[in-house]
Amino acid sequence: MRLRRILAFRKPLLTNDHGGDPSLQRPEHKKHDTHKHTPYCYTALDTKNDEIRLIRLAPGKFNDIISFEIVHAPLRISDHVIDTRLSVETLQGTVPEGWCVKQTLEHRYFFFNTKGPHSWTHPNAKVDRTVWELPRRDDETKLKFEALSYTWGSPDNPVAARVLLPSSSKRDHATLPIGHNLAEALRSLRYHNRMRVLWVDAVCINQEDLQERSAQVKRMADIYSLAAHVVVWVGPEADESGLALTTLEDMGNQVEVFSDLRRSRAPRSREADWWSASIQLPFPEKTWSALLAFIRRSWFQRVWVLQEIRLASSASVVCGEVSVSAAAMIKAILVLGDSYHTPYQLSGALSWYRIGLFPMQMLTFPKLLLWTAGRQCTDPRDRIYGILGLTPQSISQRIVPDYSASIQDVYKSAFLIYVDIFKRWDLLRRCRLAQAISDAPSWVPNWGAKFDGYFFGDRIANLRQASGLSAAHATNSTSDALEAVGVHVATISSVGRMATSDPAQDIFILREWEPPDLATSNYVTGGPLLDAFVEVVFQGRTSQRFPGSPFPPLEKRKDQYLQYVSVTKLSHPIDPDVMKIHNTLEIEASSLIATTEGYLGVAPPFAKEGDFVCILLGCNMPMLLRPCATGDFRVVAPCFVHGIMDAESLLGPLPKPWISQLQIVDACDVLHFFNVDTNELLLEDPRLPPLPSGWEETGRKPTSDDPRYFKEFHNRDTGRVINSDPRMMPDALRARGVVIRAFRLV
């Protein structure tokens, strides 16, 4: 494949004589001593005029001193282009039979032809282009600049950059220290013969002014979305990075990814089936190794970069002298991360990163926060502030960046805002008592911790509705105490040894976990104990629960388990069939828990005997709560417990022959109820009575501003609208005989 080189003398993006926009109104002009080593002093931004700073990067060769001007310019939200196209649903009515309208990740309309080649243009040439073509940016009304996305790196031994100052007699300058990574980026990206206008966070925000920093961070979404172009600098060329980048671009050009995450062949593409997860891609080992080395670069580990690349209207990824389309790279990562044949290490590196590349309507606040966990940022507060540009507006409007606030207060505030808006305990599931922030309540997740093992309830195959479609009932009685309501289901009586990622060790650990009467006894909720145990170690990943998934049925799961634990001696290298079974188990960094009531489950290894297994209203997963001598509770972690994952503790068992199934509808997780005898499929839980008088379901479709499991109900008498089922309110459940109690979390 041909490498696309970045030539310093190429035609620049910005074409006026000064390399920028005439609206770059005023340079920084605070008086400086003209001595060449004078530190640079910032001039305050005019916030009433919506000013930002930009740099005019002076031309030069790679080893020349880095020189730039710092100027102020107004950046106004009114500059956003308004999309006046028809909706996908309306446009569908204008296409001939056999055609389907889809929207891509880049918001373009794609015309899918079920009988022939797909197209970027409407199949009916008589239809006005303005109703389907993505509107172009009006360059005459936009502030012209490029925004830089890069990794800050170590602040040690900074490079002295020269800031050019206005002067009537000569070109004065001051010095400003910048990091090595930024210096390398500016040396590589500057033109040889003209200025280049850039927004660079480390320079364009006065990092020593906390008030300015807080205000400018709130504007990051506007800066990256209104930039004429975003340049992603991932570093110098190394480890066959040129091969990796051009491979990603070529693959991205063969596929299209739509707003529901479905994929297709791109119009006029060379490869017909690279979009398919089942296709073995024809890449040699050298290419796979180059891709793995590239994805492990520090840029992919940084928190801020996600919104920087996702908000860009146009972006390129630059490594050394190779530049490729960011949109193509994103599509390739999404496809590779979902492919059945991507090498194991690369698949693991992509698995959680690709979540941040999902369509915008799928990027919920909990999912974004989970994406930041364990990633790098200079300030831990940026695990919240660094994703605000992608966060649903209902959340981002209420979170005001404040770098003078403590880390625990920033995390706590975000948690309470989410619960108040969404009425769900989704963020509580991220709590791990062993990783709790010092001096913070146990119900505040530590987003700086890198979670080990699997995230209970976050992989698609673990999605459950343990509390049904109920709402969180939260009372923040003191700054550190939070009251929740729910049910105490069981108490842990024993915790097994922690499973590992070692297939040999895990065989013996699973044998230890097995109850002595595994083959002959029944489970506490009915059915064979062996079935329940297998459900636990695979965490319910069966085709019965997830129709259309690659998961096998429960009977096949039992065969796999028995085959695995019957191995007496592992070969070296490990037999591929044994390794495949081990990799499908859901036990890594987990321990088996048993309760006094007879339940079995898996939980993090720091669970203890005496911990309560609780179902909190508004929480999709069971939570472990640890009783305190004061009568309060500390949040330990979520868990998987067979027999209580589908609201059985609140509504009782599903009547036979009904089972619950999770299906994807319009890119959303929707719980269905399937009758295995009649093949009837219902959205309504057969355990629920009719809606109370005055209540009706609105039928509104969910957005990213709604909880993961969502239905909207309206009370005709009071006008009240809620995002939970009124039949799951505490009083309604008490009327069914459910013992609802309060838990004071500290």
C-alpha positions in Angstrom: 0.0 0.0 0.0 1.1 3.5 -0.8 2.3 5.6 2.1 0.8 9.1 2.2 3.6 11.5 3.2 3.2 14.8 5.0 5.3 17.3 3.1 6.2 20.5 4.8 5.9 22.5 1.6 2.4 21.2 0.7 -0.5 23.5 0.3 -1.7 24.4 3.9 -5.3 24.0 5.1 -5.5 27.7 5.9 -4.7 30.0 2.9 -4.5 33.6 3.9 -1.1 35.3 4.0 -0.8 35.0 7.7 -1.7 31.3 7.9 -4.9 32.1 9.7 -8.2 33.9 9.9 -8.7 37.7 9.8 -10.7 37.4 13.0 -7.6 36.6 15.0 -8.1 40.0 16.5 -5.5 40.6 19.1 -2.1 39.2 20.1 -1.1 38.7 23.6 0.6 42.0 24.5 1.4 42.1 28.2 4.7 43.9 28.6 7.8 41.7 28.7 11.5 42.4 29.3 13.0 41.9 25.8 15.8 39.6 27.2 15.5 36.4 25.3 15.1 34.2 28.5 12.2 36.2 29.9 9.4 33.8 30.9 6.2 34.4 29.0 3.2 36.0 30.8 -0.3 35.3 29.7 -2.9 38.1 29.1 -6.4 37.3 30.4 -9.0 36.2 27.9 -12.0 38.4 27.2 -14.7 35.9 28.3 -17.5 38.3 27.3 -16.3 38.1 23.8 -16.0 34.3 23.9 -12.2 34.4 23.3 -9.9 31.5 23.0 -6.1 31.6 22.4 -4.5 30.2 19.2 -0.9 29.9 18.2 0.6 30.9 14.9 3.3 28.4 14.5 6.2 29.9 12.6 7.7 27.9 9.7 10.9 26.1 10.1 12.9 22.9 9.7 12.7 20.0 12.2 15.7 21.1 14.3 15.0 24.8 14.3 13.9 26.6 17.5 10.1 26.3 18.0 8.6 29.8 17.6 5.0 30.9 17.6 2.8 33.9 18.3 -0.1 33.6 20.8 -3.2 35.4 19.7 -6.8 35.8 20.9 -9.9 35.2 18.8 -13.6 34.9 19.5 -15.1 31.4 19.1 -18.9 31.4 19.2 -21.3 28.5 19.4 -23.5 30.1 16.8 -20.8 29.1 14.3 -22.2 25.5 14.3 -23.7 24.3 11.0 -27.4 23.4 11.3 -28.4 20.1 9.8 -31.7 20.6 7.8 -31.8 17.2 6.1 -34.8 14.9 6.3 -34.7 12.3 9.0 -33.8 8.7 8.1 -37.4 7.6 8.6 -38.8 10.4 6.4 -36.1 9.9 3.7 -36.9 6.1 3.6 -40.2 7.0 2.1 -38.5 8.6 -0.9 -36.4 5.6 -2.0 -37.5 2.9 -4.5 -38.3 -0.7 -3.3 -35.2 -2.6 -2.3 -33.4 0.4 -1.0 -32.8 1.2 2.7 -31.5 4.5 4.2 -28.8 4.3 6.9 -26.8 6.9 8.7 -23.0 6.4 9.2 -20.8 7.3 12.1 -19.8 10.4 10.2 -23.6 11.3 9.9 -23.6 10.8 6.2 -26.7 9.1 4.6 -25.9 5.8 3.0 -28.3 4.2 0.5 -28.2 0.4 1.0 -29.3 -1.6 -2.0 -30.5 -5.1 -1.2 -30.3 -6.1 -4.9 -27.1 -4.4 -6.1 -24.3 -1.9 -5.4 -24.8 0.5 -2.5 -24.5 4.3 -3.1 -23.7 7.6 -1.4 -26.2 9.4 -3.6 -30.0 9.1 -3.6 -31.2 6.4 -6.1 -33.8 8.9 -7.4 -31.9 11.7 -9.1 -35.0 13.9 -9.0 -34.9 14.1 -5.2 -33.3 17.5 -4.1 -29.8 16.9 -2.8 -30.3 19.2 0.1 -32.7 16.8 1.8 -30.1 14.0 2.0 -26.6 15.5 1.5 -24.5 16.3 4.6 -24.3 20.1 4.7 -20.9 21.6 4.1 -19.2 23.9 6.6 -19.3 27.5 5.5 -15.6 28.4 5.6 -16.3 32.1 5.1 -18.0 32.3 8.5 -15.7 30.0 10.5 -12.7 30.9 12.6 -10.0 29.0 10.7 -7.7 26.9 12.9 -6.7 23.3 13.4 -6.8 21.7 16.8 -4.1 19.3 18.0 -4.7 16.0 19.8 -1.6 14.5 21.4 -0.3 12.9 24.6 1.2 15.3 27.1 3.8 12.9 28.4 6.3 13.6 31.2 6.6 17.3 32.4 10.3 16.7 33.2 13.0 18.5 31.3 10.7 20.7 29.2 11.7 22.3 25.9 11.9 26.2 25.8 9.7 27.5 23.0 10.0 31.0 21.7 6.9 33.1 21.9 7.1 36.0 19.4 5.8 39.3 20.7 4.5 42.4 18.8 6.9 45.3 18.7 7.2 48.5 16.7 11.0 48.2 16.3 11.9 44.5 16.2 10.6 41.0 16.8 10.8 40.5 20.5 10.2 37.2 22.2 9.7 35.5 25.5 10.1 31.8 26.4 7.5 29.2 27.4 8.4 25.7 28.5 6.5 22.9 26.7 6.7 19.2 27.1 8.9 16.9 24.9 5.9 15.3 23.2 4.4 18.6 22.2 7.8 19.9 21.0 8.2 16.9 18.8 4.7 17.3 17.4 5.2 21.0 16.6 8.6 20.3 15.0 7.0 17.6 12.8 3.8 19.5 11.9 5.0 23.0 11.1 5.3 24.1 7.5 8.5 25.1 5.9 7.3 28.3 4.3 4.3 29.7 6.1 2.5 30.0 9.5 0.2 27.2 10.7 -2.7 28.2 13.1 -3.3 25.7 15.8 -5.2 25.3 19.1 -3.0 23.4 21.6 -4.3 22.9 25.1 -1.0 23.1 26.9 -0.2 26.5 25.4 -3.7 28.0 24.7 -4.9 27.5 28.2 -3.1 29.1 31.1 -2.5 26.0 33.1 -1.5 27.9 36.2 -4.9 29.8 36.3 -7.4 27.3 37.8 -10.3 29.6 37.1 -9.4 30.0 33.4 -8.6 26.3 33.1 -12.0 25.3 34.5 -13.8 27.7 32.1 -11.8 26.7 29.0 -12.3 22.9 29.7 -16.0 23.5 29.5 -15.4 24.9 26.0 -13.3 21.9 24.7 -16.3 20.4 22.9 -16.8 23.6 20.9 -13.2 24.0 20.1 -12.8 20.5 18.7 -16.1 20.5 16.9 -15.6 23.9 15.3 -12.0 23.5 14.3 -11.5 23.3 10.6 -9.5 20.1 11.1 -8.2 18.1 14.0 -4.6 16.7 13.8 -4.0 13.6 15.9 -0.3 13.3 16.6 0.5 9.8 17.9 4.3 10.1 17.9 7.3 9.4 15.6 7.4 6.4 13.3 8.4 3.1 15.1 7.5 -0.5 15.1 6.2 -0.5 11.6 3.7 2.2 12.4 3.4 3.2 8.8 2.3 -0.3 7.9 -0.2 -0.3 10.8 -1.7 3.1 9.8 -2.1 2.3 6.1 -3.6 -1.1 6.9 -6.2 0.6 9.2 -7.0 3.2 6.6 -7.3 0.6 3.8 -9.5 -1.6 5.9 -11.7 1.4 7.0 -12.2 2.3 3.3 -13.6 -1.2 2.6 -16.4 -0.9 5.2 -19.1 1.3 6.5 -20.4 1.4 10.1 -23.8 2.7 10.8 -25.4 4.4 13.8 -26.8 1.1 15.0 -23.3 -0.5 14.8 -24.4 -2.7 11.9 -21.8 -2.8 9.1 -21.8 -3.1 5.3 -19.5 -3.1 2.4 -18.6 0.5 1.4 -19.7 1.7 -2.1 -17.0 0.9 -4.8 -14.9 -0.9 -2.2 -12.3 -3.5 -3.3 -13.1 -6.1 -0.7 -16.7 -7.4 -0.5 -16.7 -9.0 2.9 -14.2 -7.4 5.2 -17.1 -6.0 7.2 -18.1 -9.4 8.4 -17.0 -10.6 11.9 -16.6 -14.2 10.6 -14.1 -13.4 7.8 -10.5 -14.3 8.2 -8.6 -11.2 7.1 -5.6 -11.9 4.9 -3.0 -10.1 7.1 0.5 -11.7 7.7 2.0 -11.9 11.2 4.0 -8.7 10.5 0.9 -6.7 10.0 -0.9 -8.1 13.1 2.3 -7.3 15.2 2.4 -3.7 13.7 -1.3 -3.2 14.6 -0.8 -4.4 18.2 2.2 -2.1 18.7 0.3 0.9 17.2 -2.8 0.4 19.4 -0.5 0.2 22.5 0.8 3.7 21.9 0.2 6.1 24.7 -2.2 8.2 22.7 -4.8 5.4 23.0 -4.4 5.4 26.7 -5.2 9.1 27.3 -8.6 10.2 28.5 -8.9 13.5 26.6 -8.3 12.1 23.2 -11.7 10.4 22.8 -13.7 13.6 22.6 -11.0 15.3 20.6 -11.3 12.7 17.8 -15.0 12.0 18.1 -16.1 15.7 18.0 -14.0 16.6 15.0 -15.8 17.3 11.7 -12.6 16.4 9.9 -9.5 14.7 11.4 -6.3 12.9 10.4 -4.1 10.6 12.4 -0.4 11.4 12.0 2.5 9.1 13.0 6.0 10.2 11.8 5.5 11.2 8.1 2.4 9.0 7.6 -1.1 10.5 7.7 -4.4 8.7 7.4 -8.1 9.5 7.8 -9.3 9.3 11.4 -12.7 8.2 10.2 -11.3 5.2 8.4 -9.2 4.3 11.4 -12.2 4.4 13.7 -14.2 2.1 11.4 -11.3 -0.4 11.2 -10.9 -0.5 15.0 -14.7 -1.2 15.4 -14.5 -4.0 12.9 -11.3 -5.5 14.1 -12.4 -5.4 17.7 -15.5 -7.4 16.9 -13.9 -9.9 14.5 -13.8 -13.6 15.6 -10.4 -14.0 14.0 -8.5 -11.0 15.4 -5.4 -12.3 17.4 -6.1 -12.6 21.1 -3.8 -9.9 22.3 -5.0 -7.3 19.8 -8.6 -8.2 20.4 -8.0 -7.6 24.1 -6.4 -4.2 23.5 -9.3 -3.2 21.3 -12.2 -4.6 23.3 -12.7 -1.8 25.8 -11.1 1.0 23.7 -13.7 0.5 20.9 -16.6 1.2 23.3 -15.6 4.9 23.1 -16.0 4.7 19.4 -19.6 3.5 19.5 -22.3 5.7 17.8 -23.0 8.8 19.9 -26.5 7.7 20.9 -24.9 4.6 22.6 -22.3 6.7 24.6 -24.1 6.8 27.9 -22.5 8.5 30.9 -21.8 5.2 32.7 -20.2 3.7 29.6 -18.0 6.8 29.1 -16.9 6.7 32.7 -16.1 3.0 32.4 -14.0 3.8 29.3 -11.9 6.3 31.3 -11.1 3.8 34.1 -7.4 3.1 34.2 -6.6 5.5 31.4 -4.1 8.3 31.7 -4.7 11.9 32.5 -2.6 14.5 34.3 -5.4 15.4 36.7 -7.8 12.7 38.0 -10.7 15.2 37.8 -10.4 14.9 34.0 -11.9 11.4 34.2 -15.1 13.4 34.5 -14.2 16.7 32.7 -12.4 15.0 29.8 -15.6 13.3 28.5 -18.1 16.2 29.0 -18.1 16.9 25.3 -19.5 13.4 24.6 -21.8 13.3 27.7 -25.6 13.6 27.3 -26.6 17.2 27.6 -28.7 16.6 30.6 -25.5 15.6 32.5 -23.0 18.0 30.9 -25.1 21.1 31.6 -25.0 20.4 35.4 -21.4 19.5 35.7 -19.3 22.6 36.0 -15.5 22.0 35.9 -13.8 23.1 39.1 -10.1 22.2 39.5 -10.1 23.7 43.0 -12.5 21.0 44.2 -11.2 17.7 45.7 -11.1 14.6 43.5 -13.6 12.8 45.8 -16.0 15.8 45.6 -15.9 15.9 41.8 -16.6 12.2 41.6 -19.3 12.4 44.3 -21.0 15.3 42.6 -21.1 13.5 39.3 -22.6 10.4 40.9 -25.4 12.3 42.6 -26.2 14.3 39.5 -26.5 11.1 37.5 -28.8 9.5 40.1 -31.0 12.6 40.3 -31.5 12.8 36.6 -31.7 9.1 35.6 -33.1 7.5 38.7 -30.8 4.6 38.4 -27.8 3.1 40.4 -25.8 2.4 37.2 -22.7 4.0 38.6 -23.0 2.1 41.9 -22.1 -1.0 40.0 -18.6 0.4 39.4 -17.8 0.5 43.1 -15.1 -1.8 44.4 -14.5 -1.6 48.2 -10.9 -2.8 47.8 -10.2 0.2 45.5 -12.2 2.9 47.2 -10.9 6.4 47.4 -9.3 7.2 50.8 -11.7 9.2 53.0 -14.5 9.0 50.4 -17.8 7.1 51.0 -17.8 3.6 49.6 -20.6 4.5 47.2 -18.4 6.9 45.2 -16.6 4.9 42.5 -12.9 5.3 42.1 -12.6 6.1 38.4 -8.8 6.2 38.6 -8.7 2.5 39.5 -8.0 -0.1 36.8 -10.6 -2.8 37.4 -9.3 -6.3 37.3 -11.2 -9.2 35.6 -14.6 -8.7 34.1 -16.9 -5.8 34.7 -20.0 -7.5 36.1 -23.0 -6.2 34.1 -21.0 -4.3 31.5 -20.3 -6.9 28.9 -23.3 -7.4 26.6 -23.7 -11.0 27.8 -23.9 -10.0 31.4 -26.7 -7.5 31.0 -29.5 -8.2 33.4 -32.5 -6.6 35.1 -32.2 -7.8 38.6 -34.5 -5.0 39.9 -36.9 -5.0 36.9 -37.8 -1.7 35.4 -37.6 0.1 38.8 -36.3 3.5 39.7 -33.6 4.4 42.3 -35.0 6.0 45.5 -32.1 7.9 46.8 -31.8 10.2 49.8 -28.6 12.1 50.4 -29.0 12.6 54.2 -25.5 13.9 54.8 -22.5 14.6 52.6 -21.2 11.1 53.1 -24.4 9.1 53.6 -26.8 7.9 50.9 -30.0 6.0 51.5 -31.2 3.4 49.0 -34.2 1.0 49.2 -34.3 -2.6 48.1 -34.4 -6.2 49.3 -31.9 -8.2 51.4 -31.9 -11.5 49.4 -29.2 -13.6 51.0 -26.1 -13.6 53.1 -22.7 -15.0 52.0 -21.7 -18.1 53.9 -18.4 -18.9 52.1 -16.1 -17.3 49.5 -13.9 -19.6 47.3 -10.4 -19.2 46.1 -9.9 -16.6 43.3 -9.8 -17.8 39.8 -6.9 -16.7 37.6 -6.0 -16.4 33.9 -4.0 -19.6 34.1 -5.9 -22.6 32.5 -4.0 -25.2 34.6 -4.7 -23.4 38.0 -8.3 -22.7 37.1 -9.1 -26.4 36.5 -8.2 -27.2 40.1 -9.9 -24.0 41.4 -13.2 -24.9 39.6 -13.0 -28.4 41.1 -12.7 -26.8 44.5 -15.7 -24.6 43.8 -17.9 -27.6 42.9 -20.5 -28.4 45.6 -20.1 -32.1 46.8 -23.5 -33.1 45.4 -23.2 -31.2 42.1 -24.4 -34.1 39.9 -27.4 -35.2 42.0 -28.9 -32.3 43.8 -31.3 -29.5 42.7 -30.7 -25.8 43.0 -32.5 -23.6 45.5 -34.7 -22.1 42.9 -35.4 -25.4 41.1 -33.7 -27.4 38.4 -30.4 -29.4 38.5 -27.6 -28.0 40.6 -25.2 -28.7 37.7 -27.2 -26.4 35.4 -27.1 -23.6 38.0 -23.4 -24.0 38.6 -22.6 -23.9 34.8 -24.8 -20.8 34.5 -22.7 -19.2 37.2 -19.2 -20.0 35.8 -20.3 -18.7 32.3 -22.5 -15.9 33.9 -25.5 -16.9 31.8 -23.8 -16.6 28.4 -26.1 -19.0 26.6 -28.1 -18.8 23.4 -31.3 -19.2 25.4 -30.6 -15.9 27.0 -29.1 -14.2 24.0 -30.7 -15.4 20.8 -28.7 -14.6 17.7 -25.5 -14.5 19.7 -22.5 -16.8 19.1 -23.1 -18.3 22.5 -23.9 -22.0 22.6 -27.0 -23.4 24.5 -26.8 -24.5 28.1 -26.4 -28.2 27.2 -23.4 -27.4 25.2 -22.0 -25.2 28.0 -22.3 -28.1 30.4 -20.4 -30.3 27.9 -17.7 -27.7 27.6 -17.4 -27.3 31.4 -17.2 -31.1 32.0 -14.6 -31.5 29.2 -12.5 -28.7 30.8 -12.4 -29.9 34.4 -11.8 -33.5 33.3 -8.4 -32.6 31.9 -5.8 -34.3 34.1 -2.6 -33.0 32.4 -2.2 -29.9 30.2 0.1 -30.1 27.2 2.6 -27.4 26.2 1.5 -25.6 24.2 -2.0 -25.9 25.7 -4.5 -27.7 23.5 -6.4 -25.1 21.5 -9.8 -26.7 22.4 -9.0 -26.5 26.1 -7.8 -22.9 25.8 -10.9 -21.9 23.9 -13.2 -23.2 26.7 -11.0 -21.5 29.3 -11.3 -18.2 27.5 -15.1 -18.4 27.5 -15.4 -18.9 31.2 -16.5 -15.8 33.2 -14.4 -16.3 36.3 -11.1 -14.4 35.9 -10.2 -12.5 39.1 -13.5 -13.7 40.6 -14.4 -16.1 43.5 -17.4 -18.4 43.9 -19.8 -17.2 46.6 -22.3 -19.4 48.4 -25.1 -18.1 50.7 -26.9 -19.5 53.7 -30.0 -19.6 51.6 -28.4 -21.9 49.0 -27.6 -19.5 46.2 -24.4 -19.6 44.2 -22.7 -16.8 42.3 -19.4 -15.1 41.5 -18.0 -11.9 42.9 -14.7 -10.1 43.3 -12.4 -12.0 45.7 -12.6 -9.4 48.4 -16.2 -10.4 49.2 -16.5 -11.8 52.8 -18.6 -14.1 54.8 -21.5 -12.1 56.2 -21.8 -9.7 53.3 -25.4 -9.1 52.2 -26.6 -9.9 48.7 -29.1 -7.1 47.9 -31.3 -6.0 45.1 -31.6 -2.2 45.2 -34.5 -0.7 43.3 -33.0 0.9 40.2 -29.9 -1.3 40.1 -29.6 -3.9 37.3 -27.1 -6.1 39.1 -27.2 -7.5 42.7 -24.9 -5.6 45.0 -22.8 -6.8 47.9 -23.3 -4.6 51.0 -21.2 -5.1 54.1 -23.0 -4.4 57.4 -21.3 -2.0 59.9 -21.6 -2.0 63.7 -23.5 1.3 63.3 -26.3 -0.3 61.3 -25.0 1.4 58.1 -23.6 -0.5 55.1 -20.5 -0.2 52.9 -20.7 -0.9 49.2 -18.5 -3.9 48.3 -19.1 -4.7 44.7 -21.7 -6.0 42.2 -22.1 -9.8 41.8 -23.7 -12.4 39.6 -26.0 -14.8 41.6 -28.0 -17.4 39.6 -31.7 -17.3 40.4 -32.1 -13.6 41.2 -30.8 -11.9 38.0 -34.3 -11.4 36.4 -36.2 -9.6 39.3 -37.2 -12.9 40.9 -36.6 -11.3 44.4 -39.2 -8.7 43.5 -41.7 -10.5 41.2 -41.1 -14.2 41.9 -39.9 -16.7 39.3 -41.0 -16.5 35.7 -43.9 -18.9 35.2 -43.1 -21.8 32.9 -42.7 -22.0 30.0 -41.6 -18.3 29.9 -37.9 -17.3 29.8 -36.3 -13.9 29.5 -34.2 -12.9 26.5 -32.1 -9.9 25.7 -32.4 -8.7 22.1 -30.9 -5.6 20.3 -33.6 -3.4 18.8 -32.5 -0.1 17.1 -29.1 -0.4 18.8 -30.7 -0.6 22.2 -30.9 -3.5 24.7 -34.5 -4.6 25.0 -35.6 -7.3 27.4 -38.2 -9.7 25.9 -40.1 -12.7 27.3 -40.2 -15.8 25.2 -42.7 -18.7 25.5 -40.7 -21.8 24.6 -43.9 -23.8 23.9 -45.8 -21.3 21.7 -42.9 -19.2 20.4 -44.8 -16.1 21.6 -42.5 -13.1 22.3 -43.6 -10.3 24.6 -42.2 -7.0 25.7 -44.4 -7.1 28.8 -43.3 -9.1 31.8 -45.9 -11.8 32.3 -45.5 -11.5 36.1 -46.8 -8.0 36.2 -50.4 -7.0 36.7 -52.2 -4.5 34.5 -51.0 -0.9 34.8 -52.7 1.0 37.7 -55.5 3.3 36.9 -54.5 6.5 35.1 -51.1 5.2 33.9 -50.1 4.5 30.3 -47.0 3.8 28.4 -45.9 6.6 26.1 -44.0 4.5 23.6 -41.2 7.1 23.3 -37.9 5.6 22.0 -34.9 5.9 24.2 -32.0 8.3 23.6 -28.6 8.7 25.2 -30.3 10.8 27.8 -32.3 7.8 29.0 -31.2 4.8 31.2 -30.0 1.6 29.5 -33.3 -0.2 30.2 -36.1 2.3 29.5 -39.8 2.7 29.1 -41.6 5.9 29.7 -45.0 6.1 31.5 -47.4 8.9 31.8 -50.1 9.5 34.4 -53.2 11.0 32.7 -54.6 12.3 36.0 -51.5 14.0 37.4 -49.4 14.6 34.3 -46.5 12.9 35.9 -44.0 11.3 33.5 -41.5 8.7 34.8 -38.8 6.4 33.2 -39.7 3.4 35.3 -42.6 1.1 35.7 -45.2 2.3 38.3 -45.8 -1.3 39.2 -42.2 -1.5 40.5 -42.6 1.4 43.0 -41.9 0.5 46.6 -45.6 0.7 47.7 -46.7 -1.5 44.8 -44.0 -4.1 45.6 -45.0 -4.0 49.3 -48.6 -4.7 48.3 -47.2 -7.9 46.6 -45.7 -9.0 49.9 -42.1 -7.9 49.1 -40.1 -6.9 52.2 -38.7 -3.5 51.1 -36.2 -1.9 53.4 -33.8 1.0 53.5 -30.0 0.7 53.4 -27.9 3.6 54.6 -24.7 3.6 52.5 -21.6 5.2 53.9 
